[in-house]
Amino acid sequence: MFAIIRQFNAAVKRLYSVYSSEKYAKELHKTYDLSSTFLDSRGATAMTTFERPHLTEQVVEHCTRLITDGTWAASDMLPTEGELARQFGVSRTVIRECVRVLASRGMVDVRQGRGTTVTTPTSWNVTEPLAQLIRADRPSLLNWLEVRTILELESARLAAARAGEVDRDELAAALRRVTDAAQHPDDYVEADIALHLRIAEAAHNPQMRLVLRPLVQPLRTELHRTVRIATATVAATREHTAIVERVLAGDGEGARAAMLLHLRRVADEITLVLDGDRDMAPSPDHIHGQD
């Protein structure tokens, strides 16, 4: 038994020495041709190796890290496509796809003939995955509405305390758009969403609006259906008016209470819509053709 263990340990040592040898490292890099040298945030030279088959994903992850840790700071111009390809030891196609992904996330701004620059964090499209999750998670829609309610109550309270003159003018204008669209369901839903986001903006916490947007936008489909419920638009317009009036009056608790009343009714209407969907769904007996 001890002889077997000694043989095993010796084999492991030989294997380690081979894998850590300079010759093996050179062969590995030659095989993949994926070594890259770049300057880190301290100006020191560092080595990064990307491996197939998930090459593009690895380069995207690496570039994302360079942006988030400040190595590539906001407003910095990225190296050219060719320079990045040489630095990372990958093809131009991989770099092109990487930049496309970063642009879709809002992390870089690509201008034809002017190059690619890093954007500020407030421009990053980091909320889209959450919006997609909410769209796909219809059984939990009321739970997401509850999360939205928690945020919007504080949003209304803060807006009442922090809104400036520009905020007040734009909130009044947003409320007029809601009122004017009362007879046009599609326009009404868009005006409704815009008003809620404008209230969040008046709270002067950019992260509030950033987080609230993906919670509001995916509810668009259900809102389109609820505005067709008799009296729903009338009630919503009255509630929106009360919310804005309390915000403009600087009444934080009043704005919070008005928002709570509004979102509770919205939850009731969405529940009614979802219950109707369940009632209309075919039963298992009908699916299987049974009486």
C-alpha positions as CSV (number, residue, x, y, z in Angstrom):
1,M,0.0,0.0,0.0
2,F,2.8,2.5,1.0
3,A,4.6,1.6,-2.3
4,I,1.5,2.5,-4.3
5,I,1.2,5.8,-2.5
6,R,4.8,6.6,-3.1
7,Q,4.4,5.8,-6.8
8,F,1.3,8.0,-7.0
9,N,3.1,10.9,-5.3
10,A,6.0,10.6,-7.7
11,A,3.7,10.6,-10.7
12,V,2.0,13.7,-9.4
13,K,5.3,15.5,-9.0
14,R,6.4,14.6,-12.5
15,L,3.1,15.8,-13.9
16,Y,3.3,19.0,-12.0
17,S,6.9,19.7,-13.2
18,V,5.8,19.1,-16.8
19,Y,2.7,21.4,-16.6
20,S,4.7,24.2,-14.9
21,S,7.6,24.0,-17.2
22,E,8.5,26.9,-19.5
23,K,8.4,24.5,-22.5
24,Y,4.8,23.5,-21.7
25,A,3.7,27.1,-21.2
26,K,5.1,28.0,-24.6
27,E,3.4,25.1,-26.3
28,L,0.1,26.0,-24.7
29,H,0.3,29.6,-25.8
30,K,1.4,28.5,-29.2
31,T,-1.5,26.1,-29.5
32,Y,-4.1,28.7,-28.6
33,D,-2.2,31.8,-29.6
34,L,-4.3,33.6,-27.0
35,S,-1.7,35.3,-24.7
36,S,-2.1,39.0,-24.2
37,T,-0.1,41.6,-22.5
38,F,-1.7,44.8,-21.3
39,L,-1.2,47.5,-18.7
40,D,-3.2,47.2,-15.5
41,S,-4.6,50.1,-13.5
42,R,-1.2,50.7,-11.9
43,G,0.6,50.8,-15.2
44,A,2.3,47.4,-14.6
45,T,2.5,44.8,-17.3
46,A,0.2,41.8,-16.8
47,M,-0.5,38.6,-18.8
48,T,-4.0,37.3,-19.6
49,T,-4.8,34.1,-21.5
50,F,-8.1,33.4,-23.1
51,E,-9.1,29.8,-24.0
52,R,-11.6,28.4,-26.4
53,P,-14.4,27.4,-26.8
54,H,-15.9,30.4,-24.9
55,L,-13.4,33.0,-26.3
56,T,-15.8,35.9,-26.9
57,E,-17.5,35.5,-23.5
58,Q,-14.1,35.6,-21.8
59,V,-13.0,38.7,-23.7
60,V,-16.3,40.4,-22.9
61,E,-15.9,39.5,-19.2
62,H,-12.3,40.8,-19.2
63,C,-13.2,44.1,-20.9
64,T,-16.1,44.5,-18.5
65,R,-13.8,44.1,-15.6
66,L,-11.4,46.7,-17.1
67,I,-14.3,49.2,-17.2
68,T,-15.8,48.5,-13.8
69,D,-12.5,48.6,-12.0
70,G,-11.6,51.9,-13.6
71,T,-8.7,50.7,-15.8
72,W,-10.8,52.0,-18.7
73,A,-12.4,55.1,-17.1
74,A,-15.5,57.0,-18.3
75,S,-14.8,59.1,-21.4
76,D,-11.6,57.1,-22.2
77,M,-11.2,56.1,-25.8
78,L,-10.7,52.4,-26.3
79,P,-7.7,51.2,-28.4
80,T,-8.5,50.4,-32.0
81,E,-10.0,47.1,-33.0
82,G,-6.6,46.0,-34.4
83,E,-4.7,47.1,-31.3
84,L,-7.1,45.2,-29.0
85,A,-6.9,42.1,-31.2
86,R,-3.1,42.2,-30.9
87,Q,-3.1,42.9,-27.2
88,F,-5.5,40.1,-26.4
89,G,-4.1,37.7,-29.1
90,V,-7.6,37.2,-30.6
91,S,-9.1,37.9,-34.0
92,R,-10.8,41.2,-35.0
93,T,-14.1,39.3,-35.2
94,V,-13.9,38.5,-31.5
95,I,-13.1,42.1,-30.6
96,R,-15.9,43.3,-32.9
97,E,-18.4,41.0,-31.1
98,C,-17.1,42.1,-27.7
99,V,-17.6,45.8,-28.5
100,R,-21.1,45.0,-29.8
101,V,-22.0,43.3,-26.5
102,L,-20.5,46.1,-24.4
103,A,-22.4,48.7,-26.6
104,S,-25.7,46.7,-26.0
105,R,-25.1,47.1,-22.3
106,G,-24.5,50.8,-22.7
107,M,-21.0,50.5,-21.3
108,V,-19.4,52.0,-24.5
109,D,-20.4,54.5,-27.1
110,V,-19.5,53.5,-30.6
111,R,-19.2,56.4,-33.1
112,Q,-18.4,55.7,-36.7
113,G,-15.2,57.4,-37.6
114,R,-14.7,58.7,-34.1
115,G,-13.9,55.5,-32.2
116,T,-15.3,53.9,-29.1
117,T,-15.5,55.6,-25.7
118,V,-16.4,54.3,-22.2
119,T,-19.6,55.7,-20.9
120,T,-20.5,56.7,-17.3
121,P,-22.1,54.1,-15.1
122,T,-25.5,55.9,-15.2
123,S,-25.7,55.1,-18.9
124,W,-25.1,51.3,-18.4
125,N,-28.1,49.1,-19.3
126,V,-27.7,46.9,-16.3
127,T,-31.5,46.6,-15.6
128,E,-32.5,44.8,-18.8
129,P,-31.8,41.3,-17.4
130,L,-34.2,42.1,-14.5
131,A,-36.8,43.4,-16.9
132,Q,-36.6,40.2,-18.9
133,L,-36.9,38.1,-15.8
134,I,-40.1,40.0,-14.8
135,R,-41.6,39.5,-18.2
136,A,-40.9,35.8,-18.1
137,D,-42.0,35.4,-14.5
138,R,-45.8,36.0,-14.9
139,P,-46.9,33.7,-12.0
140,S,-44.9,36.1,-9.7
141,L,-46.2,39.3,-11.2
142,L,-48.0,40.5,-8.1
143,N,-44.8,39.8,-6.1
144,W,-42.9,42.1,-8.5
145,L,-45.6,44.7,-8.1
146,E,-45.2,44.5,-4.4
147,V,-41.4,45.2,-4.8
148,R,-42.4,48.1,-7.1
149,T,-44.8,49.5,-4.4
150,I,-42.1,49.5,-1.7
151,L,-39.8,51.6,-4.0
152,E,-42.6,53.9,-5.2
153,L,-43.8,54.8,-1.8
154,E,-40.4,56.1,-0.9
155,S,-40.0,57.7,-4.3
156,A,-43.1,59.8,-3.8
157,R,-42.1,60.8,-0.3
158,L,-38.6,61.9,-1.4
159,A,-40.0,63.7,-4.5
160,A,-42.2,65.8,-2.2
161,A,-39.1,66.7,-0.1
162,R,-36.6,67.3,-2.9
163,A,-38.5,68.4,-6.1
164,G,-37.2,71.7,-7.5
165,E,-38.9,74.2,-9.8
166,V,-37.9,72.2,-12.9
167,D,-39.2,69.0,-11.4
168,R,-42.5,70.7,-10.4
169,D,-43.1,72.1,-13.9
170,E,-42.3,68.7,-15.5
171,L,-44.5,66.8,-13.1
172,A,-47.4,69.1,-13.9
173,A,-46.8,68.6,-17.6
174,A,-46.6,64.8,-17.1
175,L,-49.9,64.8,-15.3
176,R,-51.5,66.9,-18.1
177,R,-50.3,64.2,-20.6
178,V,-52.0,61.5,-18.5
179,T,-55.2,63.5,-18.3
180,D,-55.2,64.3,-22.0
181,A,-54.7,60.6,-22.9
182,A,-57.6,59.4,-20.8
183,Q,-59.6,58.4,-23.9
184,H,-56.7,56.7,-25.7
185,P,-55.6,53.5,-23.8
186,D,-52.3,53.0,-25.6
187,D,-51.2,56.6,-25.1
188,Y,-52.5,56.5,-21.5
189,V,-50.3,53.6,-20.5
190,E,-47.2,55.3,-21.9
191,A,-48.1,58.6,-20.1
192,D,-48.8,56.7,-16.9
193,I,-45.4,55.0,-16.9
194,A,-43.6,58.3,-17.8
195,L,-45.3,60.0,-14.9
196,H,-44.2,57.4,-12.4
197,L,-40.6,57.5,-13.7
198,R,-40.7,61.3,-13.5
199,I,-41.7,61.2,-9.9
200,A,-38.8,58.9,-9.2
201,E,-36.5,61.4,-11.0
202,A,-37.8,64.2,-8.8
203,A,-36.6,62.2,-5.8
204,H,-33.0,63.1,-7.0
205,N,-31.7,59.6,-6.4
206,P,-30.5,58.4,-9.9
207,Q,-30.4,54.8,-8.6
208,M,-34.1,55.0,-7.6
209,R,-35.1,55.6,-11.2
210,L,-32.6,53.0,-12.5
211,V,-34.0,50.2,-10.3
212,L,-37.7,51.3,-10.8
213,R,-37.6,51.4,-14.6
214,P,-37.4,47.5,-15.1
215,L,-40.1,47.1,-12.5
216,V,-42.5,49.4,-14.3
217,Q,-41.8,48.7,-18.0
218,P,-42.6,44.9,-18.0
219,L,-46.1,45.6,-16.5
220,R,-47.0,47.5,-19.7
221,T,-49.0,44.5,-21.1
222,E,-51.1,44.1,-18.0
223,L,-51.6,47.9,-17.8
224,H,-52.9,48.0,-21.4
225,R,-55.5,45.4,-20.3
226,T,-56.5,47.1,-17.0
227,V,-57.2,50.5,-18.6
228,R,-59.9,48.8,-20.6
229,I,-61.7,47.9,-17.3
230,A,-64.7,50.1,-16.8
231,T,-63.9,53.1,-14.5
232,A,-60.2,52.1,-14.3
233,T,-58.9,55.1,-16.2
234,V,-61.1,57.5,-14.3
235,A,-59.9,56.2,-11.0
236,A,-56.2,56.1,-12.1
237,T,-56.4,59.8,-13.3
238,R,-57.9,60.9,-10.0
239,E,-55.2,59.0,-8.1
240,H,-52.4,60.4,-10.2
241,T,-53.7,63.9,-9.7
242,A,-53.7,63.3,-5.9
243,I,-50.1,62.0,-5.9
244,V,-48.8,64.9,-7.9
245,E,-50.7,67.5,-5.9
246,R,-49.2,66.1,-2.6
247,V,-45.7,66.1,-4.2
248,L,-46.1,69.7,-5.4
249,A,-47.3,70.7,-1.9
250,G,-44.2,69.2,-0.3
251,D,-46.4,66.8,1.7
252,G,-44.2,63.6,1.8
253,E,-46.6,61.5,3.9
254,G,-49.5,62.6,1.9
255,A,-47.7,61.7,-1.4
256,R,-46.8,58.3,0.1
257,A,-50.4,57.6,1.1
258,A,-51.8,58.6,-2.3
259,M,-49.2,56.4,-4.1
260,L,-50.2,53.4,-1.8
261,L,-53.9,53.9,-2.5
262,H,-53.1,54.0,-6.3
263,L,-50.9,50.9,-6.4
264,R,-53.2,48.9,-4.2
265,R,-56.0,49.4,-6.8
266,V,-53.6,48.6,-9.6
267,A,-52.8,45.3,-7.8
268,D,-56.5,44.5,-7.5
269,E,-57.0,45.2,-11.3
270,I,-54.0,43.0,-12.3
271,T,-55.3,40.3,-10.0
272,L,-58.6,40.5,-11.8
273,V,-56.9,40.2,-15.2
274,L,-54.8,37.2,-14.1
275,D,-57.8,35.5,-12.6
276,G,-59.6,36.0,-15.9
277,D,-56.6,34.3,-17.7
278,R,-56.8,31.3,-15.4
279,D,-60.6,31.1,-15.9
280,M,-60.2,31.1,-19.7
281,A,-57.4,28.5,-19.7
282,P,-58.5,25.1,-21.0
283,S,-58.9,22.5,-18.3
284,P,-56.9,19.2,-18.4
285,D,-60.1,17.4,-19.4
286,H,-60.5,19.6,-22.4
287,I,-56.8,19.2,-23.3
288,H,-57.1,15.5,-23.3
289,G,-60.5,15.4,-25.1
290,Q,-62.4,14.0,-22.1
291,D,-66.0,14.9,-21.0
